[in-house]
Amino acid sequence: MKRLFSLSLILLMPLLALAASLLQFTGDVLDEQTVELRWRVDSVQGVASFEVERSTDDEHYQLLGERVLVNGALEYSLLDHPGLNSAGGSRDRFTDIEQVYYYRLYYVLPSGGRLAAQSSPLAVSFQFSTVEATWGSIKAMFR
C-alpha cells in the first residue's frame, strides 16, 4: 500500500507543479488567410511553452508551427494562415468557401510532457473567396 501511494505521488507530481489555468482562448479572423489565436492564463508556473493544433474535422489535428515559449507574461498569441493553400484545389473556382477550423491548446511542461489546456476545442468559422484567390493568381502571372 505504501508503494502504491509513493508511485501515485511520483506520477502526479508534474500535475501538482502545474499551477496554470486557462482563462480565455479566442480566435479572430483577420483576413481571408489569417486567424489570430489569443489566450490568457492566470499563471505560467510549471509551463515551459505552449503548442497549438488545428483540425478541419475535430478528429485529425496537426501541430501549428513552433512552440510559443513562456516569457513570464499571462497573455499570448499566435497567427495561423489556414487560407493560404485553401483555394488551390477547388473545382468551382468562383464561389465563397466556408470552413470551420478547430484549435486545441496544450501546455508543454519542462519535462517535455503535454497537458490539454481546455476540455473542448475552439471552433473558428473561416470564409474565403476563390474569386479573389483566382484574380490574385492571374495578377501574379503578369508581374
DRENTORKOL-3810 file (N, C-alpha, C; in nm, 4 decimals):
REM DRENTORKOL-3810
@n.u->0.0829; n.v->-0.1194; n.w->0.0000; ca.u->0.0000; ca.v->0.0000; ca.w->0.0000; c.u->0.0869; c.v->0.1251; c.w->0.0000
@n.u->0.1948; n.v->0.1225; n.w->0.0755; ca.u->0.2842; ca.v->0.2367; ca.w->0.0839; c.u->0.3528; c.v->0.2610; c.w->-0.0505
@n.u->0.3869; n.v->0.1526; n.w->-0.1206; ca.u->0.4494; ca.v->0.1650; ca.w->-0.2523; c.u->0.3526; c.v->0.2245; c.w->-0.3531
@n.u->0.2277; n.v->0.1824; n.w->-0.3479; ca.u->0.1261; ca.v->0.2343; ca.w->-0.4382; c.u->0.1082; c.v->0.3837; c.w->-0.4182
@n.u->0.1043; n.v->0.4279; n.w->-0.2949; ca.u->0.0912; ca.v->0.5701; ca.w->-0.2647; c.u->0.2122; c.v->0.6476; c.w->-0.3174
@n.u->0.3319; n.v->0.5942; n.w->-0.2968; ca.u->0.4542; ca.v->0.6597; ca.w->-0.3432; c.u->0.4573; c.v->0.6680; c.w->-0.4950
@n.u->0.4184; n.v->0.5608; n.w->-0.5619; ca.u->0.4151; ca.v->0.5588; ca.w->-0.7067; c.u->0.3127; c.v->0.6588; c.w->-0.7595
@n.u->0.1966; n.v->0.6639; n.w->-0.6981; ca.u->0.0929; ca.v->0.7601; ca.w->-0.7382; c.u->0.1413; c.v->0.9023; c.w->-0.7204
@n.u->0.2090; n.v->0.9297; n.w->-0.6119; ca.u->0.2606; ca.v->1.0638; ca.w->-0.5859; c.u->0.3649; c.v->1.1033; c.w->-0.6889
@n.u->0.4503; n.v->1.0113; n.w->-0.7262; ca.u->0.5531; ca.v->1.0395; ca.w->-0.8270; c.u->0.4889; c.v->1.0677; c.w->-0.9627
@n.u->0.3876; n.v->0.9909; n.w->-0.9982; ca.u->0.3213; ca.v->1.0106; ca.w->-1.1265; c.u->0.2399; c.v->1.1397; c.w->-1.1308
@n.u->0.1860; n.v->1.1803; n.w->-1.0184; ca.u->0.1033; ca.v->1.3011; ca.w->-1.0141; c.u->0.1834; c.v->1.4277; c.w->-0.9879
@n.u->0.3104; n.v->1.4170; n.w->-0.9558; ca.u->0.3925; ca.v->1.5335; ca.w->-0.9229; c.u->0.3948; c.v->1.6392; c.w->-1.0342
@n.u->0.4091; n.v->1.6018; n.w->-1.1616; ca.u->0.4066; ca.v->1.7056; ca.w->-1.2652; c.u->0.2747; c.v->1.7813; c.w->-1.2699
@n.u->0.1643; n.v->1.7129; n.w->-1.2423; ca.u->0.0348; ca.v->1.7802; ca.w->-1.2417; c.u->0.0216; c.v->1.8757; c.w->-1.1245
@n.u->0.0790; n.v->1.8394; n.w->-1.0114; ca.u->0.0716; ca.v->1.9260; ca.w->-0.8945; c.u->0.1563; c.v->2.0514; c.w->-0.9136
@n.u->0.2646; n.v->2.0402; n.w->-0.9908; ca.u->0.3529; ca.v->2.1540; ca.w->-1.0140; c.u->0.2918; c.v->2.2540; c.w->-1.1107
@n.u->0.1966; n.v->2.2115; n.w->-1.1906; ca.u->0.1331; ca.v->2.2992; ca.w->-1.2878; c.u->0.0259; c.v->2.3821; c.w->-1.2182
@n.u->0.0492; n.v->2.5097; n.w->-1.2103; ca.u->-0.0467; ca.v->2.5976; ca.w->-1.1440; c.u->-0.1228; c.v->2.6829; c.w->-1.2443
@n.u->-0.1002; n.v->2.6618; n.w->-1.3733; ca.u->-0.1635; ca.v->2.7443; ca.w->-1.4764; c.u->-0.3054; c.v->2.6971; c.w->-1.5052
@n.u->-0.3944; n.v->2.7936; n.w->-1.5194; ca.u->-0.5311; ca.v->2.7673; ca.w->-1.5624; c.u->-0.5619; c.v->2.8590; c.w->-1.6792
@n.u->-0.6249; n.v->2.8032; n.w->-1.7815; ca.u->-0.6618; ca.v->2.8812; ca.w->-1.8980; c.u->-0.7827; c.v->2.9675; c.w->-1.8642
@n.u->-0.7686; n.v->3.0985; n.w->-1.8805; ca.u->-0.8790; ca.v->3.1905; ca.w->-1.8532; c.u->-0.9581; c.v->3.2226; c.w->-1.9788
@n.u->-0.8872; n.v->3.2289; n.w->-2.0932; ca.u->-0.9533; ca.v->3.2672; ca.w->-2.2174; c.u->-0.8746; c.v->3.2125; c.w->-2.3356
@n.u->-0.9451; n.v->3.1616; n.w->-2.4376; ca.u->-0.8839; ca.v->3.1139; ca.w->-2.5609; c.u->-0.9770; c.v->3.1551; c.w->-2.6737
@n.u->-0.9339; n.v->3.2497; n.w->-2.7585; ca.u->-1.0187; ca.v->3.3028; ca.w->-2.8638; c.u->-0.9458; c.v->3.3010; c.w->-2.9970
@n.u->-1.0230; n.v->3.3044; n.w->-3.1037; ca.u->-0.9691; ca.v->3.3128; ca.w->-3.2383; c.u->-1.0464; c.v->3.4151; c.w->-3.3181
@n.u->-0.9749; n.v->3.5081; n.w->-3.3802; ca.u->-1.0371; ca.v->3.6119; ca.w->-3.4624; c.u->-0.9841; c.v->3.6020; c.w->-3.6042
@n.u->-1.0749; n.v->3.6051; n.w->-3.7018; ca.u->-1.0354; ca.v->3.6049; ca.w->-3.8415; c.u->-0.9917; c.v->3.7463; c.w->-3.8772
@n.u->-0.8654; n.v->3.7611; n.w->-3.9204; ca.u->-0.8124; ca.v->3.8923; ca.w->-3.9552; c.u->-0.8359; c.v->3.9267; c.w->-4.1013
@n.u->-0.8192; n.v->3.8306; n.w->-4.1893; ca.u->-0.8441; ca.v->3.8484; ca.w->-4.3317; c.u->-0.8714; c.v->3.7113; c.w->-4.3917
@n.u->-0.8696; n.v->3.7016; n.w->-4.5243; ca.u->-0.9055; ca.v->3.5748; ca.w->-4.5883; c.u->-0.7990; c.v->3.4673; c.w->-4.5759
@n.u->-0.6888; n.v->3.4966; n.w->-4.5105; ca.u->-0.5833; ca.v->3.3977; ca.w->-4.4964; c.u->-0.5390; c.v->3.3767; c.w->-4.3520
@n.u->-0.5795; n.v->3.4654; n.w->-4.2610; ca.u->-0.5179; ca.v->3.4657; ca.w->-4.1290; c.u->-0.6198; c.v->3.4606; c.w->-4.0155
@n.u->-0.5880; n.v->3.3766; n.w->-3.9170; ca.u->-0.6632; ca.v->3.3705; ca.w->-3.7916; c.u->-0.5648; c.v->3.4039; c.w->-3.6792
@n.u->-0.6041; n.v->3.4964; n.w->-3.5924; ca.u->-0.5217; ca.v->3.5274; ca.w->-3.4760; c.u->-0.5787; c.v->3.4538; c.w->-3.3555
@n.u->-0.4967; n.v->3.3695; n.w->-3.2965; ca.u->-0.5343; ca.v->3.2961; ca.w->-3.1765; c.u->-0.4734; c.v->3.3658; c.w->-3.0562
@n.u->-0.5543; n.v->3.3915; n.w->-2.9548; ca.u->-0.5059; ca.v->3.4576; ca.w->-2.8331; c.u->-0.5541; c.v->3.3779; c.w->-2.7126
@n.u->-0.4672; n.v->3.3697; n.w->-2.6131; ca.u->-0.5064; ca.v->3.3038; ca.w->-2.4889; c.u->-0.4455; c.v->3.3752; c.w->-2.3706
@n.u->-0.5152; n.v->3.3590; n.w->-2.2587; ca.u->-0.4733; ca.v->3.4217; ca.w->-2.1333; c.u->-0.4791; c.v->3.3165; c.w->-2.0245
@n.u->-0.3751; n.v->3.3121; n.w->-1.9426; ca.u->-0.3670; ca.v->3.2186; ca.w->-1.8308; c.u->-0.3510; c.v->3.2973; c.w->-1.7017
@n.u->-0.3806; n.v->3.2337; n.w->-1.5907; ca.u->-0.3667; ca.v->3.3033; ca.w->-1.4628; c.u->-0.2268; c.v->3.2901; c.w->-1.4046
@n.u->-0.1482; n.v->3.1959; n.w->-1.4562; ca.u->-0.0122; ca.v->3.1741; ca.w->-1.4092; c.u->0.0612; c.v->3.0919; c.w->-1.5138
@n.u->0.1928; n.v->3.1038; n.w->-1.5161; ca.u->0.2730; ca.v->3.0195; ca.w->-1.6055; c.u->0.3661; c.v->2.9282; c.w->-1.5257
@n.u->0.3379; n.v->2.9150; n.w->-1.3982; ca.u->0.4185; ca.v->2.8282; ca.w->-1.3136; c.u->0.4051; c.v->2.6836; c.w->-1.3605
@n.u->0.5168; n.v->2.6192; n.w->-1.3856; ca.u->0.5166; ca.v->2.4812; ca.w->-1.4307; c.u->0.4965; c.v->2.4636; c.w->-1.5799
@n.u->0.4936; n.v->2.5727; n.w->-1.6568; ca.u->0.4740; ca.v->2.5661; ca.w->-1.8015; c.u->0.5999; c.v->2.6182; c.w->-1.8701
@n.u->0.6542; n.v->2.5400; n.w->-1.9639; ca.u->0.7727; ca.v->2.5822; ca.w->-2.0385; c.u->0.7336; c.v->2.6533; c.w->-2.1678
@n.u->0.6261; n.v->2.6061; n.w->-2.2315; ca.u->0.5805; ca.v->2.6656; ca.w->-2.3570; c.u->0.4382; c.v->2.6189; c.w->-2.3854
@n.u->0.3847; n.v->2.6661; n.w->-2.4976; ca.u->0.2502; ca.v->2.6288; ca.w->-2.5415; c.u->0.2593; c.v->2.5718; c.w->-2.6822
@n.u->0.1689; n.v->2.4800; n.w->-2.7144; ca.u->0.1549; ca.v->2.4293; ca.w->-2.8501; c.u->0.0088; c.v->2.4400; c.w->-2.8901
@n.u->-0.0137; n.v->2.4682; n.w->-3.0193; ca.u->-0.1489; ca.v->2.4781; ca.w->-3.0722; c.u->-0.1611; c.v->2.3810; c.w->-3.1897
@n.u->-0.2716; n.v->2.3094; n.w->-3.1932; ca.u->-0.3005; ca.v->2.2179; ca.w->-3.3025; c.u->-0.4271; c.v->2.2632; c.w->-3.3743
@n.u->-0.4339; n.v->2.2336; n.w->-3.5070; ca.u->-0.5502; ca.v->2.2713; ca.w->-3.5885; c.u->-0.6067; c.v->2.1481; c.w->-3.6585
@n.u->-0.7402; n.v->2.1481; n.w->-3.6760; ca.u->-0.8095; ca.v->2.0406; ca.w->-3.7461; c.u->-0.9244; c.v->2.0994; c.w->-3.8261
@n.u->-0.9630; n.v->2.0296; n.w->-3.9333; ca.u->-1.0815; ca.v->2.0695; ca.w->-4.0092; c.u->-1.2005; c.v->1.9801; c.w->-3.9774
@n.u->-1.1763; n.v->1.8698; n.w->-3.9055; ca.u->-1.2854; ca.v->1.7766; ca.w->-3.8772; c.u->-1.2986; c.v->1.7433; c.w->-3.7286
@n.u->-1.2224; n.v->1.8076; n.w->-3.6441; ca.u->-1.2222; ca.v->1.7865; ca.w->-3.4994; c.u->-1.1804; c.v->1.6436; c.w->-3.4627
@n.u->-1.1091; n.v->1.5766; n.w->-3.5527; ca.u->-1.0579; ca.v->1.4428; ca.w->-3.5233; c.u->-0.9091; c.v->1.4312; c.w->-3.5516
@n.u->-0.8656; n.v->1.4835; n.w->-3.6639; ca.u->-0.7266; ca.v->1.4726; ca.w->-3.7071; c.u->-0.6606; c.v->1.6106; c.w->-3.6931
@n.u->-0.5722; n.v->1.6220; n.w->-3.5951; ca.u->-0.5092; ca.v->1.7504; ca.w->-3.5645; c.u->-0.3637; c.v->1.7514; c.w->-3.6095
@n.u->-0.3182; n.v->1.8715; n.w->-3.6498; ca.u->-0.1779; ca.v->1.8927; ca.w->-3.6848; c.u->-0.1238; c.v->2.0074; c.w->-3.6020
@n.u->-0.0007; n.v->1.9933; n.w->-3.5620; ca.u->0.0660; ca.v->2.0961; ca.w->-3.4834; c.u->0.0923; c.v->2.2182; c.w->-3.5704
@n.u->0.0639; n.v->2.3365; n.w->-3.5165; ca.u->0.0916; ca.v->2.4612; ca.w->-3.5880; c.u->0.2303; c.v->2.5118; c.w->-3.5526
@n.u->0.3122; n.v->2.5308; n.w->-3.6499; ca.u->0.4416; ca.v->2.5950; ca.w->-3.6308; c.u->0.5215; c.v->2.5460; c.w->-3.5127
@n.u->0.5847; n.v->2.6405; n.w->-3.4487; ca.u->0.6716; ca.v->2.6093; ca.w->-3.3364; c.u->0.6007; c.v->2.6366; c.w->-3.2046
@n.u->0.6651; n.v->2.5944; n.w->-3.0991; ca.u->0.6116; ca.v->2.6211; ca.w->-2.9653; c.u->0.6177; c.v->2.7705; c.w->-2.9352
@n.u->0.5195; n.v->2.8169; n.w->-2.8603; ca.u->0.5196; ca.v->2.9543; ca.w->-2.8111; c.u->0.5826; c.v->2.9489; c.w->-2.6732
@n.u->0.7011; n.v->3.0054; n.w->-2.6604; ca.u->0.7750; ca.v->2.9975; ca.w->-2.5347; c.u->0.7150; c.v->3.0878; c.w->-2.4288
@n.u->0.7166; n.v->3.0412; n.w->-2.3058; ca.u->0.6692; ca.v->3.1210; ca.w->-2.1928; c.u->0.7730; c.v->3.2287; c.w->-2.1645
@n.u->0.7256; n.v->3.3520; n.w->-2.1565; ca.u->0.8162; ca.v->3.4638; ca.w->-2.1307; c.u->0.7804; c.v->3.5392; c.w->-2.0029
@n.u->0.6985; n.v->3.4792; n.w->-1.9207; ca.u->0.6590; ca.v->3.5426; ca.w->-1.7952; c.u->0.5284; c.v->3.6184; c.w->-1.8046
@n.u->0.4823; n.v->3.6464; n.w->-1.9269; ca.u->0.3559; ca.v->3.7175; ca.w->-1.9457; c.u->0.2389; c.v->3.6224; c.w->-1.9219
@n.u->0.1200; n.v->3.6784; n.w->-1.9122; ca.u->0.0000; ca.v->3.5974; ca.w->-1.8922; c.u->-0.0875; c.v->3.5920; c.w->-2.0164
@n.u->-0.0529; n.v->3.6699; n.w->-2.1191; ca.u->-0.1279; ca.v->3.6706; ca.w->-2.2452; c.u->-0.0341; c.v->3.6362; c.w->-2.3597
@n.u->-0.0823; n.v->3.5495; n.w->-2.4511; ca.u->-0.0017; ca.v->3.5024; ca.w->-2.5628; c.u->-0.0872; c.v->3.5017; c.w->-2.6885
@n.u->-0.0212; n.v->3.5005; n.w->-2.8046; ca.u->-0.0945; ca.v->3.4949; ca.w->-2.9311; c.u->-0.0115; c.v->3.4206; c.w->-3.0350
@n.u->-0.0814; n.v->3.3766; n.w->-3.1389; ca.u->-0.0188; ca.v->3.3042; ca.w->-3.2483; c.u->-0.1018; c.v->3.3302; c.w->-3.3728
@n.u->-0.0355; n.v->3.3562; n.w->-3.4851; ca.u->-0.1056; ca.v->3.3747; ca.w->-3.6122; c.u->-0.1052; c.v->3.2432; c.w->-3.6883
@n.u->-0.2229; n.v->3.2052; n.w->-3.7379; ca.u->-0.2365; ca.v->3.0871; ca.w->-3.8221; c.u->-0.2821; c.v->3.1354; c.w->-3.9592
@n.u->-0.2359; n.v->3.0668; n.w->-4.0633; ca.u->-0.2688; ca.v->3.1047; ca.w->-4.2008; c.u->-0.3348; c.v->2.9882; c.w->-4.2744
@n.u->-0.4563; n.v->2.9493; n.w->-4.2341; ca.u->-0.5203; ca.v->2.8343; ca.w->-4.2990; c.u->-0.5685; c.v->2.8645; c.w->-4.4401
@n.u->-0.5863; n.v->2.9909; n.w->-4.4757; ca.u->-0.6389; ca.v->3.0261; ca.w->-4.6073; c.u->-0.5359; c.v->3.0349; c.w->-4.7168
@n.u->-0.4065; n.v->3.0181; n.w->-4.6865; ca.u->-0.3036; ca.v->3.0324; ca.w->-4.7889; c.u->-0.3149; c.v->2.9291; c.w->-4.8993
@n.u->-0.3425; n.v->2.8043; n.w->-4.8655; ca.u->-0.3468; ca.v->2.6977; ca.w->-4.9654; c.u->-0.4871; c.v->2.6425; c.w->-4.9860
@n.u->-0.5881; n.v->2.7077; n.w->-4.9332; ca.u->-0.7224; ca.v->2.6505; ca.w->-4.9351; c.u->-0.7908; c.v->2.6583; c.w->-5.0701
@n.u->-0.7668; n.v->2.7627; n.w->-5.1483; ca.u->-0.8424; ca.v->2.7823; ca.w->-5.2718; c.u->-0.7840; c.v->2.7059; c.w->-5.3890
@n.u->-0.6644; n.v->2.6525; n.w->-5.3766; ca.u->-0.5955; ca.v->2.5923; ca.w->-5.4892; c.u->-0.6652; c.v->2.4751; c.w->-5.5524
@n.u->-0.7272; n.v->2.3876; n.w->-5.4776; ca.u->-0.7836; ca.v->2.2666; ca.w->-5.5348; c.u->-0.9334; c.v->2.2706; c.w->-5.5558
@n.u->-0.9936; n.v->2.3854; n.w->-5.5512; ca.u->-1.1387; ca.v->2.3958; ca.w->-5.5621; c.u->-1.1846; c.v->2.3684; c.w->-5.7053
@n.u->-1.2918; n.v->2.2899; n.w->-5.7210; ca.u->-1.3474; ca.v->2.2643; ca.w->-5.8542; c.u->-1.4198; c.v->2.3870; c.w->-5.9059
@n.u->-1.5067; n.v->2.4445; n.w->-5.8238; ca.u->-1.5795; ca.v->2.5649; ca.w->-5.8620; c.u->-1.4966; c.v->2.6831; c.w->-5.8168
@n.u->-1.4302; n.v->2.7468; n.w->-5.9107; ca.u->-1.3302; ca.v->2.8478; ca.w->-5.8764; c.u->-1.3911; c.v->2.9834; c.w->-5.8418
@n.u->-1.5219; n.v->3.0008; n.w->-5.8549; ca.u->-1.5805; ca.v->3.1323; ca.w->-5.8321; c.u->-1.6904; c.v->3.1261; c.w->-5.7269
@n.u->-1.6576; n.v->3.0708; n.w->-5.6132; ca.u->-1.7534; ca.v->3.0612; ca.w->-5.5025; c.u->-1.6867; c.v->3.1069; c.w->-5.3739
@n.u->-1.7688; n.v->3.1296; n.w->-5.2751; ca.u->-1.7170; ca.v->3.1544; ca.w->-5.1412; c.u->-1.7198; c.v->3.0208; c.w->-5.0678
@n.u->-1.6104; n.v->2.9889; n.w->-5.0013; ca.u->-1.5992; ca.v->2.8625; ca.w->-4.9308; c.u->-1.5924; c.v->2.8917; c.w->-4.7821
@n.u->-1.6735; n.v->2.8200; n.w->-4.7059; ca.u->-1.6691; ca.v->2.8356; ca.w->-4.5606; c.u->-1.6167; c.v->2.7071; c.w->-4.4990
@n.u->-1.5245; n.v->2.7230; n.w->-4.4072; ca.u->-1.4629; ca.v->2.6091; ca.w->-4.3395; c.u->-1.4526; c.v->2.6412; c.w->-4.1913
@n.u->-1.4842; n.v->2.5445; n.w->-4.1088; ca.u->-1.4660; ca.v->2.5608; ca.w->-3.9654; c.u->-1.3344; c.v->2.4941; c.w->-3.9285
@n.u->-1.2495; n.v->2.5678; n.w->-3.8592; ca.u->-1.1232; ca.v->2.5147; ca.w->-3.8096; c.u->-1.1341; c.v->2.4990; c.w->-3.6589
@n.u->-1.0800; n.v->2.3891; n.w->-3.6093; ca.u->-1.0820; ca.v->2.3598; ca.w->-3.4670; c.u->-0.9398; c.v->2.3706; c.w->-3.4138
@n.u->-0.9261; n.v->2.4363; n.w->-3.2993; ca.u->-0.7945; ca.v->2.4577; ca.w->-3.2395; c.u->-0.7919; c.v->2.4009; c.w->-3.0980
@n.u->-0.6807; n.v->2.3348; n.w->-3.0653; ca.u->-0.6565; ca.v->2.2856; ca.w->-2.9293; c.u->-0.5255; c.v->2.3453; c.w->-2.8792
@n.u->-0.5280; n.v->2.3882; n.w->-2.7537; ca.u->-0.4107; ca.v->2.4480; ca.w->-2.6891; c.u->-0.3563; c.v->2.3500; c.w->-2.5866
@n.u->-0.2233; n.v->2.3368; n.w->-2.5842; ca.u->-0.1569; ca.v->2.2469; ca.w->-2.4899; c.u->-0.0523; c.v->2.3219; c.w->-2.4095
@n.u->-0.0413; n.v->2.2864; n.w->-2.2826; ca.u->0.0713; ca.v->2.3294; ca.w->-2.2001; c.u->0.1830; c.v->2.2295; c.w->-2.2247
@n.u->0.3051; n.v->2.2789; n.w->-2.2468; ca.u->0.4212; ca.v->2.1916; ca.w->-2.2570; c.u->0.4997; c.v->2.2091; c.w->-2.1277
@n.u->0.5189; n.v->2.1003; n.w->-2.0562; ca.u->0.5853; ca.v->2.1028; ca.w->-1.9261; c.u->0.7370; c.v->2.1021; c.w->-1.9427
@n.u->0.8100; n.v->2.1464; n.w->-1.8429; ca.u->0.9571; ca.v->2.1430; ca.w->-1.8509; c.u->1.0120; c.v->2.0027; c.w->-1.8780
@n.u->0.9398; n.v->1.9002; n.w->-1.8369; ca.u->0.9830; ca.v->1.7625; ca.w->-1.8602; c.u->0.9591; c.v->1.7181; c.w->-2.0048
@n.u->0.8876; n.v->1.8001; n.w->-2.0821; ca.u->0.8561; ca.v->1.7652; ca.w->-2.2204; c.u->0.7166; c.v->1.7088; c.w->-2.2380
@n.u->0.6483; n.v->1.6779; n.w->-2.1290; ca.u->0.5116; ca.v->1.6276; ca.w->-2.1373; c.u->0.4153; c.v->1.7378; c.w->-2.1790
@n.u->0.2969; n.v->1.6965; n.w->-2.2229; ca.u->0.1942; ca.v->1.7920; ca.w->-2.2657; c.u->0.0646; c.v->1.7674; c.w->-2.1914
@n.u->-0.0044; n.v->1.8769; n.w->-2.1603; ca.u->-0.1369; ca.v->1.8686; ca.w->-2.0991; c.u->-0.2325; c.v->1.9571; c.w->-2.1781
@n.u->-0.3521; n.v->1.9071; n.w->-2.2046; ca.u->-0.4525; ca.v->1.9872; ca.w->-2.2736; c.u->-0.4940; c.v->2.1028; c.w->-2.1839
@n.u->-0.5007; n.v->2.2211; n.w->-2.2415; ca.u->-0.5362; ca.v->2.3398; ca.w->-2.1641; c.u->-0.6869; c.v->2.3560; c.w->-2.1487
@n.u->-0.7651; n.v->2.2989; n.w->-2.2416; ca.u->-0.9104; ca.v->2.3105; ca.w->-2.2330; c.u->-0.9734; c.v->2.1778; c.w->-2.2692
@n.u->-1.0974; n.v->2.1592; n.w->-2.2252; ca.u->-1.1640; ca.v->2.0305; ca.w->-2.2464; c.u->-1.2234; c.v->2.0174; c.w->-2.3859
@n.u->-1.2645; n.v->2.1259; n.w->-2.4459; ca.u->-1.3211; ca.v->2.1194; ca.w->-2.5813; c.u->-1.2463; c.v->2.2158; c.w->-2.6725
@n.u->-1.2374; n.v->2.1848; n.w->-2.8015; ca.u->-1.1606; ca.v->2.2700; ca.w->-2.8922; c.u->-1.2320; c.v->2.4013; c.w->-2.9217
@n.u->-1.1533; n.v->2.4988; n.w->-2.9650; ca.u->-1.2054; ca.v->2.6279; ca.w->-3.0089; c.u->-1.2417; c.v->2.6152; c.w->-3.1563
@n.u->-1.3647; n.v->2.6494; n.w->-3.1941; ca.u->-1.4094; ca.v->2.6441; ca.w->-3.3334; c.u->-1.4099; c.v->2.7849; c.w->-3.3913
@n.u->-1.3433; n.v->2.8008; n.w->-3.5060; ca.u->-1.3383; ca.v->2.9305; ca.w->-3.5740; c.u->-1.3908; c.v->2.9110; c.w->-3.7153
@n.u->-1.4963; n.v->2.9835; n.w->-3.7497; ca.u->-1.5537; ca.v->2.9763; ca.w->-3.8840; c.u->-1.4761; c.v->3.0705; c.w->-3.9746
@n.u->-1.4273; n.v->3.0165; n.w->-4.0843; ca.u->-1.3362; ca.v->3.0887; ca.w->-4.1721; c.u->-1.3938; c.v->3.0855; c.w->-4.3126
@n.u->-1.4083; n.v->3.2021; n.w->-4.3767; ca.u->-1.4638; ca.v->3.2068; ca.w->-4.5109; c.u->-1.3674; c.v->3.2796; c.w->-4.6021
@n.u->-1.3457; n.v->3.2236; n.w->-4.7205; ca.u->-1.2604; ca.v->3.2915; ca.w->-4.8165; c.u->-1.3226; c.v->3.2812; c.w->-4.9543
@n.u->-1.2881; n.v->3.3759; n.w->-5.0384; ca.u->-1.3436; ca.v->3.3857; ca.w->-5.1722; c.u->-1.2444; c.v->3.3306; c.w->-5.2731
@n.u->-1.2859; n.v->3.2321; n.w->-5.3524; ca.u->-1.1977; ca.v->3.1797; ca.w->-5.4561; c.u->-1.1874; c.v->3.2757; c.w->-5.5728
@n.u->-1.2836; n.v->3.3680; n.w->-5.5862; ca.u->-1.2750; ca.v->3.4685; ca.w->-5.6916; c.u->-1.1532; c.v->3.5556; c.w->-5.6672
@n.u->-1.1365; n.v->3.6032; n.w->-5.5451; ca.u->-1.0205; ca.v->3.6864; ca.w->-5.5135; c.u->-0.8911; c.v->3.6083; c.w->-5.5250
@n.u->-0.8921; n.v->3.4803; n.w->-5.4844; ca.u->-0.7714; ca.v->3.3985; ca.w->-5.4940; c.u->-0.7333; c.v->3.3774; c.w->-5.6397
@n.u->-0.8336; n.v->3.3534; n.w->-5.7268; ca.u->-0.8064; ca.v->3.3329; ca.w->-5.8692; c.u->-0.7564; c.v->3.4619; c.w->-5.9317
@n.u->-0.8197; n.v->3.5748; n.w->-5.9013; ca.u->-0.7770; ca.v->3.7032; ca.w->-5.9551; c.u->-0.6349; c.v->3.7353; c.w->-5.9086
@n.u->-0.6027; n.v->3.7039; n.w->-5.7853; ca.u->-0.4676; ca.v->3.7266; ca.w->-5.7350; c.u->-0.3650; c.v->3.6430; c.w->-5.8102
@n.u->-0.4023; n.v->3.5192; n.w->-5.8475; ca.u->-0.3118; ca.v->3.4338; ca.w->-5.9250; c.u->-0.2909; c.v->3.4880; c.w->-6.0647
@n.u->-0.3965; n.v->3.5389; n.w->-6.1256; ca.u->-0.3855; ca.v->3.5968; ca.w->-6.2604; c.u->-0.2956; c.v->3.7196; c.w->-6.2566
@n.u->-0.3153; n.v->3.8063; n.w->-6.1579; ca.u->-0.2304; ca.v->3.9257; ca.w->-6.1472; c.u->-0.0836; c.v->3.8886; c.w->-6.1253
@n.u->-0.0595; n.v->3.7842; n.w->-6.0475; ca.u->0.0780; ca.v->3.7430; ca.w->-6.0180; c.u->0.1493; c.v->3.6935; c.w->-6.1438
@n.u->0.0749; n.v->3.6361; n.w->-6.2383; ca.u->0.1375; ca.v->3.5867; ca.w->-6.3625; c.u->0.1944; c.v->3.6996; c.w->-6.4458
@n.u->0.1355; n.v->3.8196; n.w->-6.4377; ca.u->0.1784; ca.v->3.9309; ca.w->-6.5219; c.u->0.2755; c.v->4.0251; c.w->-6.4524
@n.u->0.3251; n.v->3.9897; n.w->-6.3356; ca.u->0.4203; ca.v->4.0756; ca.w->-6.2656; c.u->0.5590; c.v->4.0525; c.w->-6.3157
END
